[in-house]
Every structure is written in C-alpha cells, then in structure tokens.
Amino acid sequence: MAAVSSAVVAAGGAGPVRWLVRRPVAGKLLVLAVAAAVLVPVVNARWASGSWPGALTVDLGGPLGRASDWIIDNRDSHPLFLYFLGYVSNAVVLSVRAVYLVLLAAGWAGVTAVAAAVAWRTAGARLACGTALAFLACGLLGMWVPTMQTLALMVVAVLVSVVLGLLLGLAAGLSDRIHRALRPVLDTMQVLPAFAYLLPVVLVFGIGVPAAVLATVVYAAPPMARLTALGLRGADVGVMEAVASLGATARQRLLTARLPLARGEILLGLNQTIMMALSMAVIASVIGAGGLGDRVYQALASVDVGAALAAGIPIVLLAVVLDRVTGAAGERLGDPDHDRGAASWAYAGLAAVAVAAAGRLLGRLDWPSGWVVHIAEPVNSAVDWMTDHLYSGVPYVGGTADWAGRFTTWVLDPLRDGLLWLPWWAVLLIVAALAWVIGTWRTALTAVLATAAIGVLGVWEPSLDTLSQVLAAVAVTLVLGFATGIAAARSERVERLLRPVLDVFQTMPQFVYLIPVVALFGIGRAPAVAAAVVYALPAVVRITTQGLRAVDPAALESARSLGATGGQQLRQVQLPLARPALLLAVNQGVVLVLAVVIIGGLVGGGALGYDVVFGLAQGDLATGLVAGAAIVCLGLMLDRVTQPTDRRTRKGA
C-alpha cells in the first residue's frame, strides 16, 4: 500500500489526491480498487456467471453420504461402537436415569425444598423464595415430570461440561502452545449454531438421550474452557512471583495461587455453561431428549401456542433461577460473613431432607393433578382472538400479519434479491473492503476466504438468503438497541425499568423466542427475523448503556462548560468516546442474530436454517453438515467484519 501511495504522489497527483493517499482508509480502498481493476476483467472473462460458478464448487455430498452410510451400517458391529461409543452411550443413559429417579424419589416437595435450601445458602432468603415459587409454578402448569426430565439431563450434561471445560481451561491456561491450538477450535464451536451439533451425534448415537447429552456437552463446555484459561492466564504477576519466591512447586502455585485468583472467572464460566446447557437441552428435544423442550417442539409443530407457552414458562423460570443463584453465589464467594455461616448448610440440608421424607411418608411424591392450572385453552383462545382481530384489518395501522408481509415484501425480498443480483466477485470485493477498512489485511483475507468457502460448498444462494435475513434483523436490532441504550444511559429511571425485562430476555433459551412470534406473525421469514431481534436486543442495549455510562465525566463536564446542549454532548462526546463499546454491541448483535435466524428454519425461515432442519429430520449428513459449515463460514465472516481489534480502534479513519 505504501508503494502504491508513493507512486501516486510521485506522479504529481493534485492536492486532494495527496490528501486521500495519506488517509489510512482511502489508501486501503485505493489498493483494492487497483487490484479489482486488474483481477475483475480476468475473473469475469473466465467465470462470467453472476452466481457462484459451478467449476469452483466442490461436491461433498458423495463423501459425506458414504460416511453416513458407513456409520449406519457399522453402528451395531464395529469395535469402535461396541467397545467405546457403546459404553459411553450406556454410561450417559444410566447417569441421566439415576438422577431422574432420585428426583422422582424426592418428590415435588423434596425437590422444591432442596432447591430452596441451596438457593438460600448460596444467594440469600429472597432468591430462596423465588426458587421455591419457580418450582411450584412448574407443577401448577402441569409440567413437573417434563421439568424433572430436563433437570436430570442438565445435571449430567453440566457436570461433564464443567469437568471437560476445566481440564481444557487448565491446559490452555498453563501452556501457550495448547492455548493457540484450542483458540480456533473454540472459536468455531462458538460460532456454530446449536442445530448443527445435533446431526453428527444423532448419526453416531441415534435418537435419544445420549445424543442430546453429548451435543449439550460439546455446546456448553467452551465457555468454561475459555473463562478458566482467561482467569489462569490473567493471574496477578506479583502474587505469582511472591509464591514462587517462597519455593512453591508448580502444583502448589496452581492450587494455592492461580486457581484462587481465577475463581471469579471460573464461576462466571460455570454460570455461562449452565445457561448454555439449558438452552441446548431444550433444542436437543428435536432428537428425542424429552422434557420441556419436547413439549415446546411438539406444540410448535402443531401451532399450539397455548401448549408451547405452558412448557415455555417453566424453561424461562429455570433459566432465571439458575442464572440468579449461580451469579449470586459467585458474588458472595469469599465474603467473610457468608463463609462463617457455612455450618448452616447442615441445617438447611436436614430441613430439606425432612420435607422430602414427610412427602414420601404421606404418599405425595407426584404433583397432585387437582392442583394443575391449565392455561393452554385460554391462551389459544387469546391467540384466536388475535388472529381474528389483530392479524389484519386493524384501522390505520394494519395488523401483525400485514406488518410481517410488508416487511417481507419491502425489506427482506429486495435485500435478498439485491444480494443474489450481485456477481459473486462483487460480493467478495465488498466483504474485502468492509473487513480491511475496519481491520487489517489478515482480517480481510480471513473474511474473503470464509465467504469464498460458502461458494465452494455449493450453498451460495441459500447463504445469501440467510445473510439478507441477518442484515435486516441486525439493522432493526441496532436501531432499537442504540435508541433504548441511549435512553437508559441518560435516565436512571429508564434503566431501572428496563433491568428486569432485560434480565428475563437475556436468560431465556433461544427456542422459547419462537413461541410469541408464531402467535403474533404466523410462520415465515419475518417471524424468524422478529425472534432474532428480540433475542439480540438485550445484549445490544446493555453494552450500549454501559459504554455510554463509562465515558469520562471530565470530558462531559468540559463540554457542558462550553455550553454544549445534551444532544451535542451525546453526538460530539459520548458517542465518539464510546465507539469501542458500540462496535462491540454491533458484533454481539450480529452473532446473536445469526444464531436465532438459523433456528427460525423451524418456523419457515428457510435458507440455511431449513437445510440444517431438513438434514436433521431426514438423517441427511451431507445436507445438514454442508449447511452447518456454511453457517460457520458466514458467522466467521460477519464476526471479522464487525469485530474491531485494538489496532483498528487506535487508528481510526
């Protein structure tokens, strides 16, 4: 780039040209323009097709189909399955069954008492009451047995995920080489949508609990590994040197210094692992996991919104309780007053056991059927009323179905058609320009290669269809998220009102977001986009609010002393200084939107989401894995295009 810039200046360019060359962004775009002028005619002459040329496509259907057939043919006879994977499957089944039987043996009163006792000792009396009410609500909705099925699966999956994550985190935290090797693997696992995990484990383990548990472990272990490694690698250097100076061995330094210093990150990893395990356990219902997720999936398949809501509410309650209890336990860990009361664990345990024993002696293990509140029928009646009165024909504003139709016609269709109209090389050029403008040449190269891999896989058109949905959802998310975040940052009252709403939305599993959008908008691409917007919005609002509140008060005071109005302070001081946080909000919005747009394939979202669902439903390894790989490439490209590095944020434009 420097050679091109000096050549242009030496050629006697005018003042404006010399000014452009000196600008980093202008210099990058100039290099891309020169490269495009040279390469595009050659490429267009060789492959003139507007869509991705078939000559550059690799057909993976044959190899993946043969691999799938081999797995199916040898699942019951090959030593790998008989003497290793078979034992793994049996161990998982026995573990989940044992936990489930223990929960049933404790009865509804015993499980509620134990959960409340744990919440009381780790998080306080207020959360203990909330935990008890949440479990009682599961019974009142008639979902006690499905809740116990989900809880049993989660207990096993979380234990395995925590152990695996701790081991990987320890290895990555203590070894630079292992850390470098694990980073791309964990990046891929984090971008890969939840559905894409299901097909390979189904082929290996079949439909049922083992596949669901192992898919959950693969999905939930990475945050534990990442945060454990982060905590170990970020241990205070002074403390480590002091411990080493006392003659401590490597093992002693790990046990007495590194792990205690990293306990905050480790507990945060535990919290994230629990939340992701719950989310995946719900999604895994489509492969026979049972429990609450299966009730939601079956209800959505028959468009029974009432039944879906009755199962969805316990999922949300479980998510909120687990998030609050683990988060509060992390905050209170190390508190001297809390530690001195550790002996009361015994009293709490005895009280819970007494309640469980009393319920068993009274024969009250199962939730009484007379205590069940049936909400499906009134909810479906409300949905029918909405269909009759709110779907269409509302004076002046139209209806929800009208809004979905107009959004599809005016936004989604033109955006998709515009992306498909662009020549494939133009898409690559745009990706390169966006990635290089905000990043480095390595960022641009990674983004271009990821985009090109989509074409090589032979799913160019469905990938652009998915990209159009992501772009539309991200645009709506950013408009609403930035506006709401600015309002919350400027008003304490607005922030207090939003906090519980954002807390609930942020803890809800992805699957649950499909219930209200199906009730309001029916099925199609617009409902999938709406679910993605609602799912990604809390993160964007929180990051925006935090970024604006973190602006240096001295800068705002200086602006006020110069007579700047509130709007001028926002535009000229807060937003520029909060730029890194805003870019992070954009990045998180893109990643979260992509995750739910893919799940939107269950409600008519189409594109790559449909391919993943179809491959899972039909056991088609080629279709499902190719779509999953394309989603990874799409997510990697979007992540690189929207994630600024320190170098990017320092240089500016």
Steps between C-alpha positions, in 0.01 A plus 500: 500500500787736579657433158175580321452815708851630430462421131181703474654793688815485288287509186409856587156439645302805596447611858175306555659182368801546729260556794308182416818297478601609848172378649522134615151409379546674167833325446345158566211568263743624237696174517176299473390712203830434318478126578138488383584683177760233424324185622130557427529497118702177517256335739196622307644369174566155651185468714238741371214354706340738746456224757786294632645301207446128509862440395612637838263280701606187686230235537518358851175309468668179383769473771265608778230264375746210501615595850139511617428160345811351662398629842148364465621162370766454770328657798407160644806298398820706481736477804509881526129501573486175697790557735522878531208707377253238620638521854487880484136483391411254777679710763307810393166318507566351843617833642198692377264225613659492845464876546143488371405220740654691790295806409181293477580326829543836672155606382387846408521622860850360552640642173348839573638498855850398387505765226382768744759391759784519247379841383474623858853400596659625176288803416283602795143473621349712222628276222409194705135611497522572128649157435226326695231697316660417163494124570144522631399684182639211294267267686201734475541509121493120488864477395657338807608176331637669184683748725664215689598335169665820383665553839643145503646541153642838599664374819696234311584729207616785725720273713671356192528845339655650812756219537591510130510880495719514811747252354521685168517835679781378725697376202445822304568719802833333578629443145530760224520231235177331611333841530588584139381159383169516688408856404383429139315188620313694767433785254340253257296334775375840616389609152348166400123515564347261749310303236821413314624303805207262489539317168848345556413371848168362374682302231743359754271444799154498343190680621477528877657622820869417427504713185324784683740495796815483287379778269430709809849431637668603174292819492534595868864411578676781300405792730631307799826431317537858376433670832713256699792561265437875519505496880816291521687705240392826663626411848679787673870484412611644835312235694639222283855629545451522877375140515788380282751682721378295796611182324155374399490229234299539179218294648497708819499823299202372305299389804586784738525798264382458141171324566396724793582810295300366207192392698297800381551406134444131578166574668400720207587209272280274713213747467539522121534122470177444694310750286631357173431146618138591572465666161648199321305250708182668380612502136610136528135406546482461121723190529304328774631664816149528641417744776378856462666554163311208349170651619592834339614336176188286465278798576677720245473224239123504543489881548352446848620823660326432831674168554831651388461783752411259782832321439692817421425674830675230711802524268522874561452453875776239513731727301436800725542299821823332387643828375417690819618231740833433326560872448427583864717210617790642301453846647480370859792261470774615733272718709615443863149527642375251246788259565446504877143384447606197300407272793135582437524290183439200722182650644376593153574147378324340795193719448484408131540128578225526761262655249582230243449223758169649609377511142603141445330378820182682402509351150525843336790439260312590182359845445126481579297510180238715669755777547575539130399826333427445130597809302517352150132546421468867609830584330384340177173690531700820533707403196182432303369841601829656389476313170148629445561858613871582489643300211349729240235762447592722796407858398790729405781276626411168340571177690791283604466280192489814287817629666675167441390496138610857439835442669553198280393681183671833564814393688582130490418432136685803356799435723517134401445575132765772511759265650416228249519754214855596588772302319683265732826686459325825597385342827857393575625848416246665731593262783869574446438875502292493819740268684814692397353843569437415866777244540826372360585311182489177703144580604402567139667180380321292765162655415547451125613137540203426727261652246663315211472173695121543497508499120738205489256303717227559239257692722558853366135596447355369831794661682422839344134447593608440862731803479210718388297394805798563729563846355133598531480371858827670597382832358177489702688377810755781483240772447290381795801403713693824457190712560404303811859489627537877460175556689612266780842665520346845535230406752536293818125443507496353149791272588326374816183427304691318227725294726255220595369479144851468359591247769211274403560534126871432538447178693231352273621213277493566126224249435250686716513815286318319221181465706385865511603579142303204367200621702533854363627454145435140397783327312748630245822698473366809677418310824849349496647850471271626780617221732863582419444868576342429839779255587788735407347823628585463875873457434511805271309713752721396792830553317387837363385619844819384667718660232328837523506500881873420496588821315740718700291747709773764454438500124127553552565775755729677253232481231239640739731783603525597133121525477434172317141380512405147599473395136837652417662322794355172375601545135839667549627348826322186623450315170856558372657402834272195529592380149672176615195401705265583213707289259491216752120538515486470121716187509293333773179594323619333180610179674178467704277582204666232288440237771122557506456559127625144454254364759235697308514217248251326731242773436550553128821703496635291214854528358782339700278453805262288296789293363623426853150406619439289188832320538424429865147378431604275210835388637664658194859558614602674177223760505520567872877517535554706185240750623662499844845563350357784291348652814840484670660675203225762493535558873878525471472756222246709688706477819816621326320781320343632821763431764761776527844420636703734717690606193179595323362702786829687544546601140153619412410626156 
